[in-house]
């Protein structure tokens, strides 16, 4: 099974995929239910240890170990 980071890199750089179709669910302490999700268009960077997302008010670094589920085109393709 691929790691979440490897899968996100594939979706971002493989021309067969559209990164805008990606949705990532992750642990977000303090959020409702302690989980949040982000669409691929808001993922700014895929660093070696974290993904960086941009919101209207801030930029957040989300470590890959907090990712719980990745969807592509509405279908679950990876889940912890």
Backbone torsions as a table, in degrees:
resi	resn	phi	psi	omega
1	UNK	NA	138.9	178.8
2	UNK	-73.8	151.9	172.4
3	UNK	-78.5	157.2	-178.1
4	UNK	-59.0	-41.3	-179.6
5	UNK	-61.8	-46.2	179.5
6	UNK	-61.2	-41.4	-179.4
7	UNK	-66.1	-42.4	178.1
8	UNK	-63.8	-39.4	176.1
9	UNK	-61.7	-41.4	178.0
10	UNK	-60.0	-48.4	-179.4
11	UNK	-64.3	-33.1	-178.4
12	UNK	-75.3	-41.0	-170.0
13	UNK	-107.0	-14.8	178.2
14	UNK	-81.1	121.1	-176.1
15	UNK	-65.0	-11.4	177.2
16	UNK	-74.9	-11.6	-176.1
17	UNK	-119.8	155.6	174.7
18	UNK	-112.2	116.8	-176.5
19	UNK	-63.7	-20.6	177.6
20	UNK	-68.6	-14.6	178.7
21	UNK	-87.7	-2.2	-177.7
22	UNK	-87.0	141.7	173.0
23	UNK	-137.0	130.3	-176.4
24	UNK	-118.6	126.7	174.8
25	UNK	-101.7	134.2	-176.3
26	UNK	-145.4	160.1	176.5
27	UNK	-70.8	127.5	-178.5
28	UNK	-135.7	91.0	-176.1
29	UNK	-58.0	129.4	-179.6
30	UNK	98.1	-19.0	177.1
31	UNK	-77.9	163.8	177.6
32	UNK	-57.9	122.0	-178.7
33	UNK	73.1	6.6	-178.3
34	UNK	59.7	23.7	176.4
35	UNK	-134.6	148.7	173.2
36	UNK	-139.2	168.1	174.5
37	UNK	-135.2	154.6	179.9
38	UNK	-136.9	140.1	175.0
39	UNK	-84.2	153.7	-177.6
40	UNK	-54.6	-33.3	-178.7
41	UNK	-64.3	-18.8	-179.7
42	UNK	-98.3	-2.0	176.6
43	UNK	-86.8	113.4	-173.8
44	UNK	-89.5	-38.2	-175.0
45	UNK	-140.5	143.3	171.8
46	UNK	-116.5	85.8	-179.6
47	UNK	-75.3	173.1	179.0
48	UNK	-64.8	-28.7	-173.9
49	UNK	-117.4	-14.0	-176.9
50	UNK	-155.4	162.8	169.1
51	UNK	-106.6	144.6	179.9
52	UNK	-108.7	125.6	-178.8
53	UNK	-116.8	148.3	178.2
54	UNK	-112.7	129.8	174.8
55	UNK	-112.8	179.5	179.6
56	UNK	-60.1	-33.7	-172.3
57	UNK	-110.3	-15.1	-174.9
58	UNK	-160.0	172.5	171.9
59	UNK	-115.6	133.8	-178.7
60	UNK	-122.3	146.4	171.5
61	UNK	-105.6	121.3	-178.5
62	UNK	-112.4	111.8	177.0
63	UNK	-62.2	145.0	-177.4
64	UNK	-60.9	-28.3	-179.2
65	UNK	-67.4	-12.9	176.7
66	UNK	-86.7	-11.8	179.7
67	UNK	-69.4	132.5	-179.6
68	UNK	-112.2	-27.6	-176.0
69	UNK	-157.9	141.3	174.2
70	UNK	-124.6	130.0	177.0
71	UNK	-114.1	146.5	171.8
72	UNK	-129.0	124.3	-178.1
73	UNK	53.8	37.2	176.0
74	UNK	83.7	-0.4	-179.4
75	UNK	-112.1	138.2	178.4
76	UNK	-68.3	124.1	177.9
77	UNK	-114.4	-13.7	177.9
78	UNK	-155.9	137.9	178.8
79	UNK	-151.9	140.2	177.4
80	UNK	-95.0	NA	NA
